[in-house]
């Protein structure tokens, strides 16, 4: 049985997804880690925000870092999406180096969010320059998408909606609302396209889930819990979990405390999906 290594990062519109990120890292990852260990697979979790350097932030290379984090291991792509479109970078948010490495970005900057850029980069063949050589990146091998249902929105006040919807974007919120619906439809379209070809190995799985809302839960407490666990599993020093939380705005009382999917806990569903993908990817480790 060969020794394998897998690195995973969760993608999504960060401001409204810390409930899911924390849930994944504290509830789901430990079980997946042990399952992988039992089958001689080393499982590592990295956060694309913790991996961004100060230099990258100061030089408008957030997109470069984000897309490179997908290329670090294109085995798995895990994405959570809710009712928020997320940040749409403009030309001023992208430096020359980023466009040199990813020349196709000129077709998307200012039109789609960074979450959609990540999705396209993962699922579509993408041009990239490495060592002055243009290569065509293939799609990731396993893409797991989880779409949060909107029924929790009735429990949110106007301030909470700034974090979980597109209200912060002004009176024309219906425009980004429509755009995120189109983005989710696009994933379904790509899945249908891939399923119709025998020579494309990419497996795309799409689930819809519900978030259990707790109006008394502190959003920043959840962010802090996530940061603490992240530092722990990666054996990093406590070098700024409070500062990490401050990156995402003021505290808003109210957050997700649990998640359900298809009559089960979301944990059971994600673990089931991930195990199935692992067995498909590394069959030699499960004989």
C-alpha positions as protocol buffer text, in pm:
chain_id: "A"
residue {
  index: 1
  type: UNK
  ca { x: 0 y: 0 z: 0 }
}
residue {
  index: 2
  type: UNK
  ca { x: 163 y: 322 z: -118 }
}
residue {
  index: 3
  type: UNK
  ca { x: 195 y: 633 z: 93 }
}
residue {
  index: 4
  type: UNK
  ca { x: -23 y: 914 z: -45 }
}
residue {
  index: 5
  type: UNK
  ca { x: -62 y: 1280 z: 46 }
}
residue {
  index: 6
  type: UNK
  ca { x: -362 y: 1508 z: -3 }
}
residue {
  index: 7
  type: UNK
  ca { x: -392 y: 1878 z: 78 }
}
residue {
  index: 8
  type: UNK
  ca { x: -738 y: 2032 z: 90 }
}
residue {
  index: 9
  type: UNK
  ca { x: -858 y: 2391 z: 114 }
}
residue {
  index: 10
  type: UNK
  ca { x: -1219 y: 2501 z: 137 }
}
residue {
  index: 11
  type: UNK
  ca { x: -1330 y: 2776 z: -99 }
}
residue {
  index: 12
  type: UNK
  ca { x: -1626 y: 3007 z: -63 }
}
residue {
  index: 13
  type: UNK
  ca { x: -1727 y: 3369 z: -1 }
}
residue {
  index: 14
  type: UNK
  ca { x: -1542 y: 3396 z: 328 }
}
residue {
  index: 15
  type: UNK
  ca { x: -1742 y: 3660 z: 514 }
}
residue {
  index: 16
  type: UNK
  ca { x: -2056 y: 3446 z: 535 }
}
residue {
  index: 17
  type: UNK
  ca { x: -1893 y: 3103 z: 552 }
}
residue {
  index: 18
  type: UNK
  ca { x: -1704 y: 3093 z: 879 }
}
residue {
  index: 19
  type: UNK
  ca { x: -1976 y: 2882 z: 1037 }
}
residue {
  index: 20
  type: UNK
  ca { x: -1914 y: 2617 z: 772 }
}
residue {
  index: 21
  type: UNK
  ca { x: -1537 y: 2657 z: 778 }
}
residue {
  index: 22
  type: UNK
  ca { x: -1525 y: 2613 z: 1154 }
}
residue {
  index: 23
  type: UNK
  ca { x: -1769 y: 2320 z: 1136 }
}
residue {
  index: 24
  type: UNK
  ca { x: -1554 y: 2148 z: 874 }
}
residue {
  index: 25
  type: UNK
  ca { x: -1231 y: 2196 z: 1064 }
}
residue {
  index: 26
  type: UNK
  ca { x: -1359 y: 2101 z: 1411 }
}
residue {
  index: 27
  type: UNK
  ca { x: -1621 y: 1836 z: 1328 }
}
residue {
  index: 28
  type: UNK
  ca { x: -1539 y: 1687 z: 989 }
}
residue {
  index: 29
  type: UNK
  ca { x: -1164 y: 1709 z: 940 }
}
residue {
  index: 30
  type: UNK
  ca { x: -1067 y: 1499 z: 1247 }
}
residue {
  index: 31
  type: UNK
  ca { x: -1275 y: 1203 z: 1121 }
}
residue {
  index: 32
  type: UNK
  ca { x: -1139 y: 1238 z: 768 }
}
residue {
  index: 33
  type: UNK
  ca { x: -785 y: 1268 z: 900 }
}
residue {
  index: 34
  type: UNK
  ca { x: -816 y: 943 z: 1097 }
}
residue {
  index: 35
  type: UNK
  ca { x: -980 y: 763 z: 804 }
}
residue {
  index: 36
  type: UNK
  ca { x: -693 y: 871 z: 577 }
}
residue {
  index: 37
  type: UNK
  ca { x: -433 y: 775 z: 834 }
}
residue {
  index: 38
  type: UNK
  ca { x: -584 y: 426 z: 861 }
}
residue {
  index: 39
  type: UNK
  ca { x: -532 y: 386 z: 486 }
}
residue {
  index: 40
  type: UNK
  ca { x: -181 y: 531 z: 462 }
}
residue {
  index: 41
  type: UNK
  ca { x: -294 y: 868 z: 328 }
}
residue {
  index: 42
  type: UNK
  ca { x: -160 y: 1185 z: 484 }
}
residue {
  index: 43
  type: UNK
  ca { x: -434 y: 1449 z: 491 }
}
residue {
  index: 44
  type: UNK
  ca { x: -341 y: 1814 z: 532 }
}
residue {
  index: 45
  type: UNK
  ca { x: -566 y: 2118 z: 564 }
}
residue {
  index: 46
  type: UNK
  ca { x: -445 y: 2461 z: 459 }
}
residue {
  index: 47
  type: UNK
  ca { x: -626 y: 2793 z: 464 }
}
residue {
  index: 48
  type: UNK
  ca { x: -580 y: 3019 z: 162 }
}
residue {
  index: 49
  type: UNK
  ca { x: -602 y: 3330 z: 383 }
}
residue {
  index: 50
  type: UNK
  ca { x: -344 y: 3217 z: 637 }
}
residue {
  index: 51
  type: UNK
  ca { x: -111 y: 3132 z: 349 }
}
residue {
  index: 52
  type: UNK
  ca { x: -121 y: 3485 z: 205 }
}
residue {
  index: 53
  type: UNK
  ca { x: 195 y: 3677 z: 286 }
}
residue {
  index: 54
  type: UNK
  ca { x: 206 y: 4042 z: 387 }
}
residue {
  index: 55
  type: UNK
  ca { x: 390 y: 4116 z: 62 }
}
residue {
  index: 56
  type: UNK
  ca { x: 114 y: 3955 z: -144 }
}
residue {
  index: 57
  type: UNK
  ca { x: -153 y: 4156 z: 37 }
}
residue {
  index: 58
  type: UNK
  ca { x: 36 y: 4483 z: -13 }
}
residue {
  index: 59
  type: UNK
  ca { x: 97 y: 4416 z: -383 }
}
residue {
  index: 60
  type: UNK
  ca { x: -258 y: 4319 z: -485 }
}
residue {
  index: 61
  type: UNK
  ca { x: -173 y: 3951 z: -523 }
}
residue {
  index: 62
  type: UNK
  ca { x: -468 y: 3808 z: -334 }
}
residue {
  index: 63
  type: UNK
  ca { x: -603 y: 3651 z: -654 }
}
residue {
  index: 64
  type: UNK
  ca { x: -260 y: 3512 z: -743 }
}
residue {
  index: 65
  type: UNK
  ca { x: -229 y: 3350 z: -401 }
}
residue {
  index: 66
  type: UNK
  ca { x: -584 y: 3217 z: -414 }
}
residue {
  index: 67
  type: UNK
  ca { x: -548 y: 3051 z: -754 }
}
residue {
  index: 68
  type: UNK
  ca { x: -202 y: 2917 z: -672 }
}
residue {
  index: 69
  type: UNK
  ca { x: -349 y: 2755 z: -360 }
}
residue {
  index: 70
  type: UNK
  ca { x: -578 y: 2548 z: -583 }
}
residue {
  index: 71
  type: UNK
  ca { x: -281 y: 2442 z: -797 }
}
residue {
  index: 72
  type: UNK
  ca { x: -90 y: 2324 z: -492 }
}
residue {
  index: 73
  type: UNK
  ca { x: -296 y: 2004 z: -505 }
}
residue {
  index: 74
  type: UNK
  ca { x: -559 y: 1973 z: -777 }
}
residue {
  index: 75
  type: UNK
  ca { x: -692 y: 1643 z: -644 }
}
residue {
  index: 76
  type: UNK
  ca { x: -985 y: 1789 z: -447 }
}
residue {
  index: 77
  type: UNK
  ca { x: -1183 y: 2112 z: -469 }
}
residue {
  index: 78
  type: UNK
  ca { x: -1434 y: 2173 z: -189 }
}
residue {
  index: 79
  type: UNK
  ca { x: -1662 y: 2474 z: -216 }
}
residue {
  index: 80
  type: UNK
  ca { x: -1942 y: 2606 z: 6 }
}
residue {
  index: 81
  type: UNK
  ca { x: -2177 y: 2872 z: -132 }
}
residue {
  index: 82
  type: UNK
  ca { x: -2458 y: 3060 z: 35 }
}
residue {
  index: 83
  type: UNK
  ca { x: -2661 y: 3368 z: -59 }
}
residue {
  index: 84
  type: UNK
  ca { x: -2372 y: 3612 z: -87 }
}
residue {
  index: 85
  type: UNK
  ca { x: -2193 y: 3683 z: -414 }
}
residue {
  index: 86
  type: UNK
  ca { x: -1864 y: 3783 z: -253 }
}
residue {
  index: 87
  type: UNK
  ca { x: -1585 y: 4019 z: -357 }
}
residue {
  index: 88
  type: UNK
  ca { x: -1568 y: 4115 z: -726 }
}
residue {
  index: 89
  type: UNK
  ca { x: -1210 y: 4229 z: -794 }
}
residue {
  index: 90
  type: UNK
  ca { x: -1150 y: 4524 z: -1026 }
}
residue {
  index: 91
  type: UNK
  ca { x: -848 y: 4605 z: -1242 }
}
residue {
  index: 92
  type: UNK
  ca { x: -698 y: 4799 z: -949 }
}
residue {
  index: 93
  type: UNK
  ca { x: -703 y: 4482 z: -739 }
}
residue {
  index: 94
  type: UNK
  ca { x: -477 y: 4285 z: -974 }
}
residue {
  index: 95
  type: UNK
  ca { x: -105 y: 4346 z: -1023 }
}
residue {
  index: 96
  type: UNK
  ca { x: 103 y: 4287 z: -1336 }
}
residue {
  index: 97
  type: UNK
  ca { x: 257 y: 3961 z: -1209 }
}
residue {
  index: 98
  type: UNK
  ca { x: -86 y: 3804 z: -1154 }
}
residue {
  index: 99
  type: UNK
  ca { x: -187 y: 3876 z: -1513 }
}
residue {
  index: 100
  type: UNK
  ca { x: 146 y: 3745 z: -1641 }
}
residue {
  index: 101
  type: UNK
  ca { x: 96 y: 3415 z: -1460 }
}
residue {
  index: 102
  type: UNK
  ca { x: -275 y: 3386 z: -1543 }
}
residue {
  index: 103
  type: UNK
  ca { x: -330 y: 3573 z: -1873 }
}
residue {
  index: 104
  type: UNK
  ca { x: -693 y: 3453 z: -1901 }
}
residue {
  index: 105
  type: UNK
  ca { x: -789 y: 3666 z: -1600 }
}
residue {
  index: 106
  type: UNK
  ca { x: -832 y: 3970 z: -1826 }
}
residue {
  index: 107
  type: UNK
  ca { x: -1154 y: 3805 z: -1947 }
}
residue {
  index: 108
  type: UNK
  ca { x: -1303 y: 3793 z: -1596 }
}
residue {
  index: 109
  type: UNK
  ca { x: -1172 y: 4082 z: -1384 }
}
residue {
  index: 110
  type: UNK
  ca { x: -1453 y: 4317 z: -1285 }
}
residue {
  index: 111
  type: UNK
  ca { x: -1726 y: 4079 z: -1396 }
}
residue {
  index: 112
  type: UNK
  ca { x: -1729 y: 3784 z: -1152 }
}
residue {
  index: 113
  type: UNK
  ca { x: -1640 y: 3729 z: -787 }
}
residue {
  index: 114
  type: UNK
  ca { x: -1321 y: 3568 z: -663 }
}
residue {
  index: 115
  type: UNK
  ca { x: -1529 y: 3264 z: -562 }
}
residue {
  index: 116
  type: UNK
  ca { x: -1638 y: 3219 z: -922 }
}
residue {
  index: 117
  type: UNK
  ca { x: -1280 y: 3272 z: -1040 }
}
residue {
  index: 118
  type: UNK
  ca { x: -1173 y: 2991 z: -809 }
}
residue {
  index: 119
  type: UNK
  ca { x: -1452 y: 2767 z: -938 }
}
residue {
  index: 120
  type: UNK
  ca { x: -1363 y: 2830 z: -1302 }
}
residue {
  index: 121
  type: UNK
  ca { x: -994 y: 2781 z: -1229 }
}
residue {
  index: 122
  type: UNK
  ca { x: -1071 y: 2446 z: -1070 }
}
residue {
  index: 123
  type: UNK
  ca { x: -1319 y: 2310 z: -1324 }
}
residue {
  index: 124
  type: UNK
  ca { x: -1213 y: 2453 z: -1659 }
}
residue {
  index: 125
  type: UNK
  ca { x: -882 y: 2402 z: -1843 }
}
residue {
  index: 126
  type: UNK
  ca { x: -689 y: 2715 z: -1747 }
}
residue {
  index: 127
  type: UNK
  ca { x: -380 y: 2879 z: -1898 }
}
residue {
  index: 128
  type: UNK
  ca { x: -89 y: 2940 z: -1662 }
}
residue {
  index: 129
  type: UNK
  ca { x: 272 y: 3044 z: -1709 }
}
residue {
  index: 130
  type: UNK
  ca { x: 523 y: 2841 z: -1508 }
}
residue {
  index: 131
  type: UNK
  ca { x: 895 y: 2913 z: -1556 }
}
residue {
  index: 132
  type: UNK
  ca { x: 809 y: 3118 z: -1868 }
}
residue {
  index: 133
  type: UNK
  ca { x: 630 y: 2819 z: -2019 }
}
residue {
  index: 134
  type: UNK
  ca { x: 257 y: 2828 z: -2094 }
}
residue {
  index: 135
  type: UNK
  ca { x: 74 y: 2520 z: -1968 }
}
residue {
  index: 136
  type: UNK
  ca { x: -293 y: 2418 z: -1976 }
}
residue {
  index: 137
  type: UNK
  ca { x: -406 y: 2311 z: -1631 }
}
residue {
  index: 138
  type: UNK
  ca { x: -654 y: 2020 z: -1637 }
}
residue {
  index: 139
  type: UNK
  ca { x: -968 y: 2026 z: -1421 }
}
residue {
  index: 140
  type: UNK
  ca { x: -938 y: 1905 z: -1063 }
}
residue {
  index: 141
  type: UNK
  ca { x: -1013 y: 1537 z: -1012 }
}
residue {
  index: 142
  type: UNK
  ca { x: -1285 y: 1563 z: -747 }
}
residue {
  index: 143
  type: UNK
  ca { x: -1505 y: 1870 z: -692 }
}
residue {
  index: 144
  type: UNK
  ca { x: -1747 y: 1871 z: -399 }
}
residue {
  index: 145
  type: UNK
  ca { x: -1999 y: 2158 z: -392 }
}
residue {
  index: 146
  type: UNK
  ca { x: -2235 y: 2236 z: -104 }
}
residue {
  index: 147
  type: UNK
  ca { x: -2506 y: 2500 z: -155 }
}
residue {
  index: 148
  type: UNK
  ca { x: -2671 y: 2647 z: 154 }
}
residue {
  index: 149
  type: UNK
  ca { x: -3050 y: 2680 z: 129 }
}
residue {
  index: 150
  type: UNK
  ca { x: -3187 y: 3033 z: 197 }
}
residue {
  index: 151
  type: UNK
  ca { x: -3455 y: 2945 z: 457 }
}
residue {
  index: 152
  type: UNK
  ca { x: -3240 y: 3083 z: 745 }
}
residue {
  index: 153
  type: UNK
  ca { x: -3266 y: 3439 z: 606 }
}
residue {
  index: 154
  type: UNK
  ca { x: -3599 y: 3499 z: 779 }
}
residue {
  index: 155
  type: UNK
  ca { x: -3415 y: 3483 z: 1113 }
}
residue {
  index: 156
  type: UNK
  ca { x: -3167 y: 3760 z: 1025 }
}
residue {
  index: 157
  type: UNK
  ca { x: -3193 y: 4130 z: 1106 }
}
residue {
  index: 158
  type: UNK
  ca { x: -3075 y: 4399 z: 864 }
}
residue {
  index: 159
  type: UNK
  ca { x: -2726 y: 4417 z: 1014 }
}
residue {
  index: 160
  type: UNK
  ca { x: -2674 y: 4040 z: 998 }
}
residue {
  index: 161
  type: UNK
  ca { x: -2780 y: 4044 z: 634 }
}
residue {
  index: 162
  type: UNK
  ca { x: -2476 y: 4260 z: 558 }
}
residue {
  index: 163
  type: UNK
  ca { x: -2266 y: 3947 z: 620 }
}
residue {
  index: 164
  type: UNK
  ca { x: -2488 y: 3681 z: 469 }
}
residue {
  index: 165
  type: UNK
  ca { x: -2651 y: 3845 z: 167 }
}
residue {
  index: 166
  type: UNK
  ca { x: -2573 y: 4108 z: -94 }
}
residue {
  index: 167
  type: UNK
  ca { x: -2746 y: 4389 z: 101 }
}
residue {
  index: 168
  type: UNK
  ca { x: -2414 y: 4564 z: 152 }
}
residue {
  index: 169
  type: UNK
  ca { x: -2394 y: 4620 z: -222 }
}
residue {
  index: 170
  type: UNK
  ca { x: -2678 y: 4869 z: -220 }
}
residue {
  index: 171
  type: UNK
  ca { x: -3032 y: 4894 z: -345 }
}
residue {
  index: 172
  type: UNK
  ca { x: -2962 y: 4684 z: -655 }
}
residue {
  index: 173
  type: UNK
  ca { x: -2900 y: 4368 z: -454 }
}
residue {
  index: 174
  type: UNK
  ca { x: -3114 y: 4173 z: -700 }
}
residue {
  index: 175
  type: UNK
  ca { x: -2829 y: 4199 z: -953 }
}
residue {
  index: 176
  type: UNK
  ca { x: -2573 y: 4007 z: -743 }
}
residue {
  index: 177
  type: UNK
  ca { x: -2854 y: 3779 z: -625 }
}
residue {
  index: 178
  type: UNK
  ca { x: -2912 y: 3687 z: -987 }
}
residue {
  index: 179
  type: UNK
  ca { x: -2539 y: 3650 z: -1048 }
}
residue {
  index: 180
  type: UNK
  ca { x: -2488 y: 3399 z: -769 }
}
residue {
  index: 181
  type: UNK
  ca { x: -2789 y: 3201 z: -897 }
}
residue {
  index: 182
  type: UNK
  ca { x: -2623 y: 3196 z: -1240 }
}
residue {
  index: 183
  type: UNK
  ca { x: -2295 y: 3085 z: -1082 }
}
residue {
  index: 184
  type: UNK
  ca { x: -2466 y: 2788 z: -918 }
}
residue {
  index: 185
  type: UNK
  ca { x: -2640 y: 2705 z: -1245 }
}
residue {
  index: 186
  type: UNK
  ca { x: -2304 y: 2717 z: -1421 }
}
residue {
  index: 187
  type: UNK
  ca { x: -2167 y: 2449 z: -1187 }
}
residue {
  index: 188
  type: UNK
  ca { x: -2465 y: 2228 z: -1270 }
}
residue {
  index: 189
  type: UNK
  ca { x: -2408 y: 2291 z: -1641 }
}
residue {
  index: 190
  type: UNK
  ca { x: -2040 y: 2196 z: -1614 }
}
residue {
  index: 191
  type: UNK
  ca { x: -2132 y: 1881 z: -1423 }
}
residue {
  index: 192
  type: UNK
  ca { x: -2380 y: 1781 z: -1693 }
}
residue {
  index: 193
  type: UNK
  ca { x: -2118 y: 1850 z: -1959 }
}
residue {
  index: 194
  type: UNK
  ca { x: -1852 y: 1645 z: -1782 }
}
residue {
  index: 195
  type: UNK
  ca { x: -2095 y: 1358 z: -1716 }
}
residue {
  index: 196
  type: UNK
  ca { x: -2163 y: 1333 z: -2089 }
}
residue {
  index: 197
  type: UNK
  ca { x: -1799 y: 1264 z: -2180 }
}
residue {
  index: 198
  type: UNK
  ca { x: -1622 y: 936 z: -2109 }
}
residue {
  index: 199
  type: UNK
  ca { x: -1273 y: 1086 z: -2133 }
}
residue {
  index: 200
  type: UNK
  ca { x: -1313 y: 1348 z: -1856 }
}
residue {
  index: 201
  type: UNK
  ca { x: -1216 y: 1201 z: -1522 }
}
residue {
  index: 202
  type: UNK
  ca { x: -1337 y: 1491 z: -1308 }
}
residue {
  index: 203
  type: UNK
  ca { x: -1613 y: 1393 z: -1066 }
}
residue {
  index: 204
  type: UNK
  ca { x: -1847 y: 1674 z: -957 }
}
residue {
  index: 205
  type: UNK
  ca { x: -2083 y: 1624 z: -665 }
}
residue {
  index: 206
  type: UNK
  ca { x: -2345 y: 1885 z: -569 }
}
residue {
  index: 207
  type: UNK
  ca { x: -2546 y: 1889 z: -245 }
}
residue {
  index: 208
  type: UNK
  ca { x: -2794 y: 2134 z: -90 }
}
residue {
  index: 209
  type: UNK
  ca { x: -2799 y: 2179 z: 288 }
}
residue {
  index: 210
  type: UNK
  ca { x: -2965 y: 2377 z: 567 }
}
residue {
  index: 211
  type: UNK
  ca { x: -2794 y: 2587 z: 831 }
}
residue {
  index: 212
  type: UNK
  ca { x: -2925 y: 2582 z: 1189 }
}
residue {
  index: 213
  type: UNK
  ca { x: -2920 y: 2947 z: 1298 }
}
residue {
  index: 214
  type: UNK
  ca { x: -2839 y: 3060 z: 1654 }
}
residue {
  index: 215
  type: UNK
  ca { x: -2915 y: 3427 z: 1723 }
}
residue {
  index: 216
  type: UNK
  ca { x: -2711 y: 3420 z: 2044 }
}
residue {
  index: 217
  type: UNK
  ca { x: -2390 y: 3286 z: 1893 }
}
residue {
  index: 218
  type: UNK
  ca { x: -2105 y: 3531 z: 1835 }
}
residue {
  index: 219
  type: UNK
  ca { x: -1971 y: 3530 z: 1480 }
}
residue {
  index: 220
  type: UNK
  ca { x: -1626 y: 3637 z: 1600 }
}
residue {
  index: 221
  type: UNK
  ca { x: -1622 y: 3357 z: 1857 }
}
residue {
  index: 222
  type: UNK
  ca { x: -1676 y: 3112 z: 1570 }
}
residue {
  index: 223
  type: UNK
  ca { x: -1396 y: 3280 z: 1372 }
}
residue {
  index: 224
  type: UNK
  ca { x: -1167 y: 3257 z: 1675 }
}
residue {
  index: 225
  type: UNK
  ca { x: -1252 y: 2888 z: 1723 }
}
residue {
  index: 226
  type: UNK
  ca { x: -1167 y: 2822 z: 1361 }
}
residue {
  index: 227
  type: UNK
  ca { x: -836 y: 3009 z: 1385 }
}
residue {
  index: 228
  type: UNK
  ca { x: -741 y: 2826 z: 1705 }
}
residue {
  index: 229
  type: UNK
  ca { x: -808 y: 2485 z: 1549 }
}
residue {
  index: 230
  type: UNK
  ca { x: -623 y: 2578 z: 1233 }
}
residue {
  index: 231
  type: UNK
  ca { x: -312 y: 2675 z: 1428 }
}
residue {
  index: 232
  type: UNK
  ca { x: -336 y: 2352 z: 1626 }
}
residue {
  index: 233
  type: UNK
  ca { x: -359 y: 2107 z: 1336 }
}
residue {
  index: 234
  type: UNK
  ca { x: -76 y: 2279 z: 1149 }
}
residue {
  index: 235
  type: UNK
  ca { x: 147 y: 2310 z: 1458 }
}
residue {
  index: 236
  type: UNK
  ca { x: 170 y: 2687 z: 1422 }
}
residue {
  index: 237
  type: UNK
  ca { x: 228 y: 2938 z: 1698 }
}
residue {
  index: 238
  type: UNK
  ca { x: -56 y: 3157 z: 1816 }
}
residue {
  index: 239
  type: UNK
  ca { x: 42 y: 3443 z: 1590 }
}
residue {
  index: 240
  type: UNK
  ca { x: -272 y: 3640 z: 1548 }
}
residue {
  index: 241
  type: UNK
  ca { x: -606 y: 3463 z: 1564 }
}
residue {
  index: 242
  type: UNK
  ca { x: -758 y: 3786 z: 1697 }
}
residue {
  index: 243
  type: UNK
  ca { x: -611 y: 3985 z: 1408 }
}
residue {
  index: 244
  type: UNK
  ca { x: -739 y: 3715 z: 1172 }
}
residue {
  index: 245
  type: UNK
  ca { x: -1091 y: 3771 z: 1300 }
}
residue {
  index: 246
  type: UNK
  ca { x: -1060 y: 4147 z: 1258 }
}
residue {
  index: 247
  type: UNK
  ca { x: -997 y: 4098 z: 887 }
}
residue {
  index: 248
  type: UNK
  ca { x: -1365 y: 4021 z: 841 }
}
residue {
  index: 249
  type: UNK
  ca { x: -1535 y: 4313 z: 1006 }
}
residue {
  index: 250
  type: UNK
  ca { x: -1710 y: 4383 z: 1334 }
}
residue {
  index: 251
  type: UNK
  ca { x: -1876 y: 4115 z: 1539 }
}
residue {
  index: 252
  type: UNK
  ca { x: -2234 y: 4028 z: 1453 }
}
residue {
  index: 253
  type: UNK
  ca { x: -2431 y: 3830 z: 1708 }
}
residue {
  index: 254
  type: UNK
  ca { x: -2583 y: 3534 z: 1533 }
}
residue {
  index: 255
  type: UNK
  ca { x: -2417 y: 3249 z: 1344 }
}
residue {
  index: 256
  type: UNK
  ca { x: -2474 y: 2891 z: 1236 }
}
residue {
  index: 257
  type: UNK
  ca { x: -2450 y: 2634 z: 1511 }
}
residue {
  index: 258
  type: UNK
  ca { x: -2514 y: 2319 z: 1307 }
}
residue {
  index: 259
  type: UNK
  ca { x: -2600 y: 2197 z: 958 }
}
residue {
  index: 260
  type: UNK
  ca { x: -2833 y: 1935 z: 809 }
}
residue {
  index: 261
  type: UNK
  ca { x: -2839 y: 1774 z: 467 }
}
residue {
  index: 262
  type: UNK
  ca { x: -3085 y: 1524 z: 322 }
}
residue {
  index: 263
  type: UNK
  ca { x: -3217 y: 1422 z: 661 }
}
residue {
  index: 264
  type: UNK
  ca { x: -2869 y: 1369 z: 809 }
}
residue {
  index: 265
  type: UNK
  ca { x: -2605 y: 1585 z: 968 }
}
residue {
  index: 266
  type: UNK
  ca { x: -2398 y: 1767 z: 708 }
}
residue {
  index: 267
  type: UNK
  ca { x: -2091 y: 1609 z: 869 }
}
residue {
  index: 268
  type: UNK
  ca { x: -2208 y: 1258 z: 777 }
}
residue {
  index: 269
  type: UNK
  ca { x: -2280 y: 1365 z: 419 }
}
residue {
  index: 270
  type: UNK
  ca { x: -1945 y: 1538 z: 364 }
}
residue {
  index: 271
  type: UNK
  ca { x: -1753 y: 1250 z: 522 }
}
residue {
  index: 272
  type: UNK
  ca { x: -1941 y: 1005 z: 301 }
}
residue {
  index: 273
  type: UNK
  ca { x: -1870 y: 1213 z: -12 }
}
residue {
  index: 274
  type: UNK
  ca { x: -1504 y: 1256 z: 71 }
}
residue {
  index: 275
  type: UNK
  ca { x: -1449 y: 890 z: 155 }
}
residue {
  index: 276
  type: UNK
  ca { x: -1608 y: 787 z: -173 }
}
residue {
  index: 277
  type: UNK
  ca { x: -1379 y: 1026 z: -361 }
}
residue {
  index: 278
  type: UNK
  ca { x: -1072 y: 901 z: -173 }
}
residue {
  index: 279
  type: UNK
  ca { x: -1153 y: 538 z: -255 }
}
residue {
  index: 280
  type: UNK
  ca { x: -1199 y: 634 z: -619 }
}
residue {
  index: 281
  type: UNK
  ca { x: -870 y: 825 z: -628 }
}
residue {
  index: 282
  type: UNK
  ca { x: -655 y: 579 z: -433 }
}
residue {
  index: 283
  type: UNK
  ca { x: -812 y: 232 z: -485 }
}
residue {
  index: 284
  type: UNK
  ca { x: -480 y: 64 z: -407 }
}
residue {
  index: 285
  type: UNK
  ca { x: -503 y: 193 z: -50 }
}
residue {
  index: 286
  type: UNK
  ca { x: -838 y: 26 z: 10 }
}
residue {
  index: 287
  type: UNK
  ca { x: -778 y: -326 z: -115 }
}
